[in-house]
Amino acid sequence: MADTAYPFDIHACPSPAYVVDDALLRKNLELLGQVQAASGAKILLALKGFAMWDTFPLVSQYLVGTTSSGQDEARLGAETFGGEVHVYSPAFGDAEMDVVLRYADHLSFNSPGQWKRFRDTVAAAPRRVSCGLRVNPEHSTGAVPLYDPCAPGSRLGTRAVDLEPEDLEGLEGLHFHTLCEQNSDAFEGTLAAFEKKFGHYLANMQWMNFGGGHHITRADYDVERLVRVIRAFKARHPHLRVYLEPGEAIALNTGYLVCSVLDIVENDGPIAILDTSATAHMPDVLEMPYRPEIIGAGKPGEKAHTYRLGGSTCLAGDVIDSYSFDTPLTIGDRLVFTDMAHYTMVKNTTFNGIRLPSICRVDEASRAVRTVKSFGYVDYMQRLS
């Protein structure tokens, strides 16, 4: 391939590898810090989107804590990040609740039934835990049904029609999470729907959690609108602490997936087989679905040489997409996918026994690449029995 300008030395890391750029991560965090200061809201890191705990000494300089989806994320947040630990799950079992209560500061239940089941357990916990309820405003704004918690038949959150005032006795907060990679206009509309259906409960609450999906660090995100909407809400409800819990916005456009060409085969056009995988290493490519960008590549036919790029698992559909390049690909060439920090490391698998990509960081000042962790046979074997 022809020389391409890369933001770091792509040969200084193993292949494949997720590479997070500390300078880009700090840029996002600085913006999130400004949003906290201007709006008065507290921002949490949603570990379900980004849990690279080697970066937490940096992230914790800006954000107040973490939010988790169960016992292990709660423990990770408490032990490696510090600050506030918020927990929500569609349902808890007895054994998991015992663990969660060791770490949680705030705990959101999905239903009044779960709250009633565990309220005595919470009261008997050795540390005080502030509990709330996730509600469903039934206001869909997303384009992908798979990621819409307000879709008909959703199991996530309690609808207004299913809620009685006595269901909230002893609870201190309300929580909704309805967005996915969306701008602040979607949040504003959702908040209006929420207040119409649930606003009369807020006088007796102490905190409000607006969930995640706020794409705050995206270039076209309307930050001023977000701040204005939150400030107006706080003016209407000055007694409430307000939280946002984005995951993707923290790591958006901060990371890469470096991989290599293993082989090139022919079937109705050239197919390059890579040492990475859509299904194992970047599953949202198939689930969303979406087409990730590659540095120096174009759309099919845009440049002189077009290839389908496929992964190294046996899944027939393990195909990323078609891309074009200025010069022919050759075995050993490295390719760099962009925006690969969030929902990659946290969702990847060892399907087919394929090894997980290494995890690396790029130093802000020196631009040196450090390998934080590499994975091998034991990581695969210990997931099984």
C-alpha atoms as one frame of an Amber mdcrd trajectory, in Angstrom:
protein
   0.000   0.000   0.000   1.027   3.597  -0.527   2.238   5.539   2.485  -0.616
   6.903   4.591  -0.423   9.460   7.380  -1.282   7.662  10.604  -1.686   9.304
  14.033   0.757   6.813  15.618   3.247   4.148  14.592   0.954   1.324  13.471
   3.836  -1.137  13.524   4.598  -0.466  17.210   1.654  -2.600  18.375   0.791
  -6.276  17.928  -1.684  -7.279  15.239  -4.556  -7.268  15.817  -4.787  -4.605
  18.531  -7.193  -2.051  19.880  -5.262   1.191  20.286  -6.651   4.062  22.385
  -5.154   7.520  21.912  -4.873   9.323  25.249  -4.869  12.743  23.586  -8.209
  12.053  21.915  -9.621  10.563  25.102  -8.664  13.649  27.095 -10.263  15.872
  24.458 -13.572  14.079  24.995 -13.209  14.217  28.750 -12.512  17.933  28.727
 -15.749  18.549  26.839 -17.677  16.323  29.247 -16.134  18.208  32.143 -17.339
  21.470  30.621 -20.845  20.035  30.269 -20.841  19.062  33.942 -19.742  22.529
  34.990 -22.204  24.377  32.740 -25.251  22.179  33.331 -24.851  21.173  36.945
 -25.350  17.512  36.008 -22.979  14.772  37.123 -21.600  12.487  34.402 -20.874
   8.799  34.932 -18.923   6.404  32.725 -21.178   3.569  31.540 -18.917   0.534
  31.740 -21.075  -1.410  29.294 -19.685   0.846  26.547 -16.078   1.386  27.626
 -14.337  -0.466  30.448 -10.641  -0.146  29.631  -9.661   0.290  33.258  -6.041
   1.103  32.482  -7.367   4.529  31.407  -9.398   5.131  34.562  -6.770   7.246
  36.340  -7.247   9.682  33.446 -11.034   9.365  33.107 -11.628   9.756  36.843
 -10.026  13.191  36.747 -13.139  14.398  34.920 -16.112  12.134  35.699 -17.726
  11.446  39.076 -18.031   7.672  38.882 -19.300   4.689  36.935 -22.573   3.017
  36.117 -22.801  -0.729  35.715 -25.158  -3.465  34.612 -24.521  -5.955  37.383
 -22.193  -7.331  40.000 -18.923  -7.600  38.078 -19.098  -4.176  36.449 -20.015
  -2.699  39.840 -16.961  -4.274  41.418 -14.728  -3.148  38.566 -15.966   0.413
  38.919 -15.523   0.448  42.678 -12.057  -1.111  42.650 -10.466   0.562  39.616
 -12.316   3.877  39.161 -13.679   4.959  42.534 -16.204   7.726  42.978 -19.900
   6.960  42.792 -21.025   3.480  41.759 -24.459   3.271  40.107 -26.025  -0.075
  39.178 -29.012  -1.062  37.051 -30.128  -4.441  35.726 -33.353  -5.679  34.131
 -33.499  -8.160  37.026 -31.339  -9.221  39.958 -31.072 -12.609  41.627 -30.449
 -13.079  45.330 -26.775 -14.011  45.012 -26.019 -11.119  42.675 -27.813  -8.628
  44.904 -25.611  -9.635  47.824 -22.541  -8.714  45.745 -24.034  -5.541  44.268
 -24.795  -4.162  47.722 -21.100  -4.338  48.611 -20.284  -1.764  45.947 -23.353
   0.247  44.880 -24.070   3.787  46.005 -27.128   4.102  43.752 -29.249   1.164
  42.633 -32.004   1.425  40.002 -34.585  -1.327  39.826 -36.408  -2.203  36.624
 -39.793  -2.880  38.178 -41.758  -2.284  41.375 -41.724  -6.054  41.850 -37.932
  -6.116  42.042 -37.940  -3.198  44.486 -40.470  -4.920  46.762 -38.515  -8.171
  46.587 -35.232  -6.574  47.634 -36.156  -3.537  49.735 -35.579  -5.380  53.026
 -32.281  -6.755  51.734 -31.192  -3.227  50.821 -32.260  -1.915  54.215 -30.161
  -4.577  55.925 -27.063  -3.898  53.832 -23.911  -2.828  55.731 -23.734   0.422
  53.746 -26.407   2.880  52.710 -27.639   2.490  49.108 -29.935   5.034  47.446
 -32.525   3.213  45.354 -34.554   4.303  42.351 -36.780   2.968  39.606 -36.192
   2.872  35.859 -39.242   4.084  33.973 -40.261   3.855  30.328 -41.465   7.166
  28.832 -42.728   5.243  25.772 -41.183   7.883  23.507 -39.183   6.241  20.726
 -36.627   8.398  18.935 -34.096   5.870  17.613 -33.880   4.381  14.133 -32.773
   0.836  15.088 -35.399  -1.291  16.906 -32.704  -3.527  18.404 -31.504  -0.549
  20.471 -34.883   1.022  21.325 -35.877   0.569  24.999 -39.201   2.273  24.265
 -40.266  -0.138  21.516 -43.624  -1.879  22.012 -43.256  -4.848  24.318 -39.994
  -3.566  25.823 -38.874  -5.253  29.038 -36.800  -2.223  30.049 -38.354   0.186
  32.533 -41.818   0.554  34.023 -44.597   2.257  32.066 -46.724   4.950  33.725
 -49.841   2.809  33.321 -48.189   0.042  35.357 -47.082   2.293  38.214 -48.968
   3.213  41.398 -47.812   5.841  43.924 -47.312   3.194  46.601 -44.848   1.412
  44.291 -42.411   4.278  44.873 -42.478   4.258  48.660 -38.896   4.263  49.926
 -37.367   5.073  46.524 -35.238   8.183  46.105 -34.729   8.480  42.351 -36.091
   7.915  38.875 -34.097   6.744  35.878 -34.765   6.553  32.163 -32.514   5.397
  29.364 -33.994   5.728  25.875 -31.326   7.110  23.542 -28.734   5.503  21.270
 -26.093   7.632  19.539 -28.469  10.607  19.462 -28.385  14.377  19.648 -29.813
  16.615  22.330 -33.058  17.257  20.430 -33.988  13.599  21.005 -33.185  14.013
  24.676 -35.297  17.160  24.912 -38.288  15.401  23.375 -37.868  12.390  25.631
 -37.590  14.550  28.732 -40.849  16.299  27.844 -42.567  12.923  27.465 -41.090
  11.760  30.762 -42.223  14.828  32.691 -45.726  14.565  31.244 -46.070  10.977
  32.459 -43.893  10.889  35.560 -43.210  14.497  36.564 -45.719  14.443  39.417
 -43.525  11.896  41.216 -40.414  14.084  41.244 -41.304  16.182  44.287 -40.619
  13.185  46.509 -37.369  12.216  44.806 -33.759  13.179  45.481 -32.126  12.384
  42.130 -32.845  11.916  38.438 -30.787   9.813  36.029 -31.161  10.602  32.311
 -29.325   7.453  31.215 -26.975   7.096  28.268 -27.008   7.329  24.504 -26.152
  11.042  24.579 -23.578  11.450  21.773 -22.111  14.514  23.465 -18.614  14.325
  21.977 -19.753  13.885  18.375 -18.757  16.809  16.174 -22.315  17.863  15.314
 -23.780  17.384  18.795 -25.667  20.419  20.106 -23.984  20.817  23.479 -25.583
  24.208  24.153 -29.027  22.680  23.811 -28.155  19.867  26.207 -26.930  22.343
  28.804 -29.994  24.544  28.337 -32.406  21.624  28.728 -30.692  20.311  31.864
 -30.491  23.753  33.455 -34.177  24.332  32.765 -35.025  20.961  34.316 -32.955
  21.762  37.404 -34.704  25.130  37.671 -38.063  23.327  37.705 -36.782  20.749
  40.199 -33.998  22.445  42.178 -33.928  19.765  44.863 -32.830  17.007  42.449
 -29.316  15.784  41.717 -29.076  15.051  37.993 -26.988  12.344  36.325 -26.024
  11.420  32.775 -24.357   8.076  32.100 -22.919   7.919  28.564 -20.543   5.148
  27.608 -19.934   5.718  23.929 -19.441   9.487  24.279 -16.451   8.981  26.554
 -14.494   6.910  24.020 -16.066   8.116  20.761 -13.417   8.509  18.032 -10.578
   7.838  20.471  -9.483   4.374  19.361  -8.466   2.170  16.466  -8.285  -1.484
  15.528  -4.995  -2.302  13.830  -5.005  -5.537  11.833  -3.114  -7.280   9.042
  -3.881  -8.947   5.721  -3.381 -12.715   5.977  -4.428 -13.796   2.493  -6.144
 -12.631  -0.682  -8.565 -14.927  -2.500 -10.792 -14.496  -5.546 -14.567 -14.944
  -5.792 -16.402 -12.382  -7.922 -13.615  -9.983  -7.033 -10.662  -9.994  -4.652
 -11.298 -10.797  -0.980  -8.717  -9.909   1.664  -8.812 -12.115   4.756  -7.705
 -10.277   7.889  -6.368 -11.394  11.272  -9.382  -9.744  12.898 -13.097 -10.486
  12.763 -16.337  -8.557  12.547 -18.286 -11.084  14.594 -15.596 -11.640  17.233
 -13.831  -8.282  17.495 -16.283  -5.594  16.313 -19.721  -7.202  16.619 -21.702
  -3.988  16.161 -20.589  -4.025  12.522 -22.984  -6.955  12.087 -25.516  -6.111
  14.808 -26.166  -2.434  14.083 -25.150  -2.883  11.243 -22.676  -0.232  10.119
 -19.584   0.231   7.962 -16.466   1.243   9.901 -13.966   3.569   8.269 -10.395
   2.590   7.414  -7.635   5.190   7.310  -6.540   5.725   3.706  -9.375   3.661
   2.187 -12.406   4.700   0.183 -15.788   3.371  -0.797 -15.997   0.561  -3.370
 -14.788   1.862  -6.736 -13.698   5.202  -5.335 -10.034   4.260  -5.544  -8.243
   2.021  -8.025  -8.394  -1.318  -6.183 -11.490  -2.639  -4.408 -11.542  -5.560
  -1.968 -14.077  -7.246   0.234 -12.604  -7.517   3.707 -13.405 -10.669   5.661
 -12.555 -11.986   9.087 -10.683 -15.113  10.065 -13.542 -17.057  11.670 -15.543
 -19.787   9.940 -18.751 -17.732   9.955 -19.707 -17.229   6.297 -21.047 -13.793
   7.100 -17.897 -12.621   8.867 -17.448  -9.888   6.278 -16.781  -6.293   7.255
 -17.550  -4.562   3.941 -15.915  -3.558   0.644 -13.226  -0.880   0.511 -11.005
   0.590  -2.162  -7.314   1.463  -1.994  -4.884   3.455  -4.115  -2.534   0.493
  -4.548  -3.100  -3.272  -4.350  -3.183  -4.912  -0.953  -0.451  -7.426  -0.209
  -0.086 -10.044   2.489   1.267  -8.427   5.651  -0.202  -4.976   4.966  -1.646
  -3.338   8.052  -5.082  -1.709   8.017  -6.414   0.671  10.643 -10.122   0.800
  11.438 -11.235   3.987  13.198 -13.569   4.557  16.173 -12.924   1.148  17.700
 -12.664   1.940  21.422 -16.305   1.658  22.498 -18.445  -1.479  22.275 -15.483
  -3.528  21.013 -13.363  -4.625  23.966 -16.514  -4.997  26.081 -18.360  -7.159
  23.519 -15.657  -9.230  21.826 -15.518 -13.009  21.981 -13.141 -15.913  21.425
 -15.490 -17.608  18.964 -13.612 -20.218  16.919 -10.771 -19.900  19.401  -9.705
 -16.701  17.654  -7.507 -14.702  19.997  -8.655 -11.360  21.310  -6.845  -8.284
  20.001  -4.183  -6.801  22.241  -5.015  -3.574  24.057  -2.680  -0.606  23.602
  -2.464   3.098  24.439  -0.809   6.024  22.696   0.915   8.472  25.041  -0.363
  12.037  24.778   3.026  13.723  24.664   5.558  11.246  23.298   3.095   9.441
  20.965   4.760   6.191  22.008   2.574   3.088  21.782   2.365   0.935  24.915
   0.871  -2.550  24.904  -1.292  -2.776  28.004  -2.327  -6.389  27.591  -2.137
  -9.256  25.130  -4.261 -12.399  25.150  -3.511 -16.035  24.458  -4.640 -19.618
  24.908  -5.327 -19.352  28.641  -7.854 -16.542  28.101  -9.770 -18.781  25.712
  -9.446 -21.933  27.811 -10.544 -20.347  31.084 -13.847 -19.223  29.617 -14.720
 -22.884  29.126 -14.606 -26.088  31.145
